[in-house]
Amino acid sequence: MKILVTGGSGFLGTHVREYFGADDFSRRSNLDLLNLQDAQIVEDYDVVIHLAAHLDKSPDASEEVFLTNVEGTINLLRSMREDSVFILASTKDVYGRFADNFALVPENCPTLYCGQSALEWSKLIAERYVDFYAHQNRFRSCVFRLSTVYAPNSEGNTPNFVTHYADAINFGTPLSLPGGGKPKRDLLHVEDFSRACEAFIDSIIRHGLYNLGGGRENALTLRDLVTKMEEVSGLQAVVSEDEQIPAPSPLNYVTDLTLVKQEIDWKPEISLDEGLKTLF
């Protein structure tokens, strides 16, 4: 089975590509989503895991975000062959502040516009195009609305906040916690994300949309996350209380894993203790 990972040299993509022994589609491999000829190489693959995106929430980046995340995705979708598999890495942030209405966030949480940036909105639009082209061209499709997926550092990539916290603890750099450390997030190790992709590939589901994260068992506040990192590393964190960083919206996000467990028989296997150790 031939597998292609777009963004396969990125923070998560590096690990996903290694898990599958997949090929890389990225600017580092001299391939561009916005180049139609480059995008046509997906015809040669049984599976495309689409992680490549322009991840910038600033208003000035809106045009580039929509161009890359929507038009770039469409360029790939047009060339997918029948019965191949396309997996899109979307984001929990398509729900915006509506997620705060749920202790465990399900797939039917509203996605109405409530101030999401171009990044989240572009992902939601891309989801719709995946659904359209998958039915039109008769290939299998999966959208994963990812919660916080963490991974060990990889060369040349900017880590997410979990790995950033681990780096700060490793090097004794002061940490400032949004909302005083009260926001709660569920965490998922990148290997479990790769396993979720594998579970969909091996399933009989034609078209799936799932919230994907660590779930209730792997959820904790940001302050508790720092404490957990101290425990698994044996190191002392330096937490600065001087800088007041606003709390994110939603304040708390924990994934409801009911649907993904039922349909593709997947659940996280890597505990927080085991997973966080890989960051040190």
Backbone torsions as a table, in degrees:
resi	resn	phi	psi	omega
1	MET	NA	126.7	-179.8
2	LYS	-94.3	125.2	-176.9
3	ILE	-123.0	136.6	178.4
4	LEU	-119.0	133.4	175.7
5	VAL	-114.6	114.2	174.6
6	THR	-78.7	141.2	-170.8
7	GLY	70.7	27.6	-174.6
8	GLY	-72.3	-1.7	172.9
9	SER	-107.5	5.3	-176.1
10	GLY	-84.3	-173.3	-174.8
11	PHE	-57.8	-51.0	176.7
12	LEU	-87.2	-38.6	-173.6
13	GLY	-58.8	-35.6	178.7
14	THR	-56.5	-44.1	-177.5
15	HIS	-75.5	-38.4	178.6
16	VAL	-64.2	-43.0	-179.8
17	ARG	-62.8	-41.2	179.3
18	GLU	-66.5	-38.1	179.8
19	TYR	-58.8	-43.6	-175.6
20	PHE	-93.9	-8.8	-171.3
21	GLY	62.3	39.7	-171.7
22	ALA	-91.2	168.8	173.8
23	ASP	-88.1	158.7	-176.2
24	ASP	-106.7	131.1	170.7
25	PHE	-117.0	104.0	-179.9
26	SER	-161.6	168.4	178.1
27	ARG	-64.5	-25.6	176.8
28	ARG	-70.2	-23.0	174.8
29	SER	-102.1	19.4	175.8
30	ASN	63.2	34.8	175.8
31	LEU	-126.0	139.7	-172.8
32	ASP	-129.2	129.2	178.5
33	LEU	-57.0	-30.7	-175.0
34	LEU	-87.5	-0.5	174.9
35	ASN	-97.6	114.0	-174.4
36	LEU	-60.9	-37.4	179.2
37	GLN	-66.1	-41.8	177.5
38	ASP	-61.6	-44.1	-176.2
39	ALA	-62.9	-27.0	-177.0
40	GLN	-67.7	-12.5	-179.5
41	ILE	-67.3	-14.1	178.0
42	VAL	-62.6	-19.2	177.2
43	GLU	-58.2	-25.1	-174.7
44	ASP	-88.3	2.9	-171.9
45	TYR	-118.7	148.2	176.0
46	ASP	-81.1	-31.3	-177.0
47	VAL	-138.4	135.1	171.8
48	VAL	-122.3	121.4	174.9
49	ILE	-104.7	111.1	-169.0
50	HIS	-97.8	98.7	178.8
51	LEU	-106.6	-19.2	-175.1
52	ALA	-62.5	134.2	179.8
53	ALA	-165.8	157.6	171.7
54	HIS	-93.7	108.5	-169.6
55	LEU	-100.6	73.2	-177.2
56	ASP	-134.5	121.9	-177.1
57	LYS	-94.9	-1.0	-177.0
58	SER	-72.8	142.7	-179.2
59	PRO	-56.8	-34.2	-178.3
60	ASP	-65.5	-20.5	-176.3
61	ALA	-94.2	2.2	-170.9
62	SER	-54.3	-46.8	-176.3
63	GLU	-62.8	-44.3	-179.9
64	GLU	-67.6	-36.2	178.2
65	VAL	-61.9	-48.6	179.8
66	PHE	-65.4	-39.3	-179.1
67	LEU	-62.2	-49.7	-177.2
68	THR	-71.0	-48.4	-169.9
69	ASN	-80.1	-24.6	178.4
70	VAL	-101.9	-61.4	-177.6
71	GLU	-63.3	-39.1	178.4
72	GLY	-62.8	-39.8	177.7
73	THR	-65.7	-43.6	178.9
74	ILE	-59.0	-40.8	-179.6
75	ASN	-57.8	-38.5	177.7
76	LEU	-71.4	-45.5	-174.7
77	LEU	-60.9	-37.2	-178.5
78	ARG	-61.1	-25.8	-174.4
79	SER	-104.7	3.2	178.3
80	MET	-68.1	137.1	-178.2
81	ARG	-90.7	161.5	-177.2
82	GLU	-58.2	136.9	177.4
83	ASP	68.4	5.8	169.9
84	SER	-76.8	179.8	-175.8
85	VAL	-124.3	131.2	176.7
86	PHE	-122.0	123.6	-180.0
87	ILE	-117.7	122.4	179.8
88	LEU	-104.2	127.5	171.6
89	ALA	-85.7	101.7	174.8
90	SER	-98.9	-160.7	-173.6
91	THR	-141.0	148.0	173.4
92	LYS	-59.7	-23.4	-174.2
93	ASP	-71.8	-4.4	172.1
94	VAL	-62.7	-21.7	-179.9
95	TYR	-80.1	-19.9	-178.5
96	GLY	55.6	-144.5	-175.4
97	ARG	-70.5	-13.3	178.7
98	PHE	-62.2	-24.4	-179.7
99	ALA	-63.5	-23.5	179.8
100	ASP	-67.9	-10.8	179.1
101	ASN	-82.8	-1.8	-174.9
102	PHE	-128.0	134.0	172.0
103	ALA	-68.3	-40.8	172.2
104	LEU	-123.4	121.8	-170.4
105	VAL	-84.5	118.9	179.6
106	PRO	-92.2	173.1	-179.4
107	GLU	-69.5	-20.3	-180.0
108	ASN	-91.8	12.9	170.5
109	CYS	-60.5	136.6	-177.5
110	PRO	-58.7	145.0	176.1
111	THR	-117.3	24.0	177.7
112	LEU	-62.8	154.1	-179.5
113	TYR	-66.3	127.3	178.8
114	CYS	-144.1	38.1	177.7
115	GLY	98.5	9.1	177.0
116	GLN	-58.6	149.6	177.7
117	SER	-78.3	173.6	177.4
118	ALA	-58.1	-30.8	-180.0
119	LEU	-61.3	-53.4	-178.9
120	GLU	-66.4	-39.8	-177.8
121	TRP	-67.8	-36.2	178.1
122	SER	-65.7	-36.2	177.7
123	LYS	-66.1	-41.1	179.4
124	LEU	-65.0	-41.6	177.3
125	ILE	-63.7	-43.1	179.0
126	ALA	-60.3	-37.0	176.7
127	GLU	-56.6	-42.2	-178.5
128	ARG	-65.1	-39.1	178.1
129	TYR	-67.9	-36.0	175.6
130	VAL	-59.6	-46.6	-179.7
131	ASP	-60.8	-44.5	-178.5
132	PHE	-63.9	-53.7	-174.6
133	TYR	-69.2	-33.0	179.3
134	ALA	-63.3	-40.6	177.7
135	HIS	-74.4	-39.5	-177.4
136	GLN	-66.0	-43.4	-174.8
137	ASN	-103.3	5.3	171.5
138	ARG	59.7	46.1	169.0
139	PHE	-115.4	160.7	-178.8
140	ARG	-79.0	147.0	-177.3
141	SER	-141.5	149.3	178.1
142	CYS	-143.3	132.3	173.2
143	VAL	-113.8	122.5	173.8
144	PHE	-106.5	115.5	173.1
145	ARG	-87.3	99.0	-168.6
146	LEU	-80.4	136.4	165.4
147	SER	-83.5	-146.0	-173.7
148	THR	-84.0	104.6	176.5
149	VAL	-97.9	123.9	-177.9
150	TYR	-114.7	160.8	-174.7
151	ALA	-158.9	157.0	171.6
152	PRO	-62.0	156.0	177.5
153	ASN	-58.6	148.3	171.4
154	SER	-133.2	151.7	-169.9
155	GLU	-60.8	131.6	173.8
156	GLY	80.0	10.3	-176.3
157	ASN	-118.8	149.5	177.1
158	THR	-90.6	122.9	-177.2
159	PRO	-76.8	163.8	172.1
160	ASN	-81.6	-175.2	-170.5
161	PHE	-66.4	-30.2	-178.9
162	VAL	-64.9	-50.5	179.9
163	THR	-68.3	-32.2	175.1
164	HIS	-61.9	-42.5	177.5
165	TYR	-61.1	-43.6	-179.9
166	ALA	-62.2	-41.7	178.3
167	ASP	-61.6	-42.8	-179.9
168	ALA	-62.1	-40.7	178.6
169	ILE	-67.9	-40.5	178.4
170	ASN	-57.8	-40.1	-172.0
171	PHE	-107.3	5.3	177.2
172	GLY	71.2	25.8	179.7
173	THR	-84.0	136.9	179.2
174	PRO	-61.8	141.8	179.5
175	LEU	-113.1	137.9	170.9
176	SER	-114.6	132.6	-173.6
177	LEU	-106.2	126.2	177.2
178	PRO	-58.7	141.5	176.3
179	GLY	59.5	27.4	-179.7
180	GLY	68.5	15.6	179.7
181	GLY	85.8	5.9	-176.7
182	LYS	-80.0	-28.9	-178.8
183	PRO	-56.9	142.7	-179.5
184	LYS	-111.0	139.0	176.0
185	ARG	-137.9	150.0	172.0
186	ASP	-99.3	139.0	-171.2
187	LEU	-113.6	142.1	-179.2
188	LEU	-132.3	126.7	177.8
189	HIS	-71.0	146.0	-175.3
190	VAL	-60.6	-29.2	178.5
191	GLU	-67.8	-36.1	175.7
192	ASP	-68.2	-34.6	173.7
193	PHE	-62.9	-43.8	177.5
194	SER	-60.6	-39.0	177.9
195	ARG	-65.3	-34.0	177.1
196	ALA	-65.9	-42.1	175.4
197	CYS	-59.0	-44.9	179.7
198	GLU	-62.1	-40.7	-179.4
199	ALA	-63.3	-40.0	177.8
200	PHE	-68.1	-44.0	179.5
201	ILE	-55.5	-41.2	-176.6
202	ASP	-83.4	-6.2	-177.1
203	SER	-84.3	178.2	176.3
204	ILE	-103.1	5.0	-178.4
205	ILE	-69.0	131.9	177.9
206	ARG	-82.5	-44.8	-175.8
207	HIS	-141.9	119.6	-177.8
208	GLY	-130.2	149.2	172.7
209	LEU	-136.1	120.2	-172.7
210	TYR	-136.4	140.4	163.6
211	ASN	-76.1	136.3	-174.6
212	LEU	-136.4	121.5	177.8
213	GLY	-164.9	-166.9	-178.0
214	GLY	-79.3	-17.1	179.7
215	GLY	74.9	-173.9	-174.7
216	ARG	-57.3	-38.7	-174.8
217	GLU	-68.8	-19.1	-176.8
218	ASN	-121.4	34.7	-178.8
219	ALA	-113.6	140.1	177.6
220	LEU	-162.4	161.3	178.1
221	THR	-71.9	163.6	-179.6
222	LEU	-63.1	-36.6	178.2
223	ARG	-67.9	-39.9	176.8
224	ASP	-67.5	-30.5	176.3
225	LEU	-62.6	-44.3	178.9
226	VAL	-62.5	-42.0	177.9
227	THR	-61.9	-42.6	178.2
228	LYS	-62.3	-40.5	179.0
229	MET	-64.7	-36.9	176.3
230	GLU	-62.5	-41.0	-178.8
231	GLU	-64.1	-46.2	-174.4
232	VAL	-77.0	-22.9	-177.0
233	SER	-98.8	-22.1	-174.2
234	GLY	74.6	13.3	-178.5
235	LEU	-108.6	162.3	-179.1
236	GLN	-104.0	127.7	176.2
237	ALA	-83.1	148.8	173.8
238	VAL	-109.1	103.8	-177.7
239	VAL	-103.4	120.7	178.8
240	SER	-88.7	127.5	178.1
241	GLU	-98.3	-1.1	-175.5
242	ASP	-74.6	-44.2	-176.1
243	GLU	-82.4	122.9	-179.4
244	GLN	-96.3	105.5	178.4
245	ILE	-98.7	127.5	-178.2
246	PRO	-57.8	150.4	176.7
247	ALA	-69.4	144.9	178.6
248	PRO	-76.0	167.3	173.5
249	SER	-122.4	124.1	1.3
250	PRO	-71.6	158.8	179.4
251	LEU	-67.2	-44.7	-179.7
252	ASN	-123.6	139.8	175.2
253	TYR	-142.5	117.5	174.3
254	VAL	-131.5	128.8	-172.7
255	THR	-77.2	134.5	168.2
256	ASP	-83.5	114.0	-175.0
257	LEU	-96.1	10.0	-173.8
258	THR	-56.3	-50.5	-173.8
259	LEU	-67.0	-45.4	-177.4
260	VAL	-67.0	-32.7	175.9
261	LYS	-66.6	-42.8	-177.6
262	GLN	-68.0	-44.9	-169.1
263	GLU	-85.8	-37.5	-178.0
264	ILE	-121.6	9.8	172.9
265	ASP	55.8	49.4	179.7
266	TRP	-122.5	145.6	169.6
267	LYS	-153.8	157.5	179.4
268	PRO	-62.5	141.1	179.0
269	GLU	-115.2	-20.8	-176.2
270	ILE	-94.3	117.5	-178.8
271	SER	-69.9	163.3	177.3
272	LEU	-60.6	-42.3	179.8
273	ASP	-59.2	-47.7	-178.3
274	GLU	-66.4	-44.7	-176.1
275	GLY	-69.7	-44.3	-178.3
276	LEU	-65.8	-28.9	176.7
277	LYS	-59.7	-29.9	-178.1
278	THR	-69.3	-12.1	-179.7
279	LEU	-86.9	-8.5	-177.0
280	PHE	-113.1	NA	NA
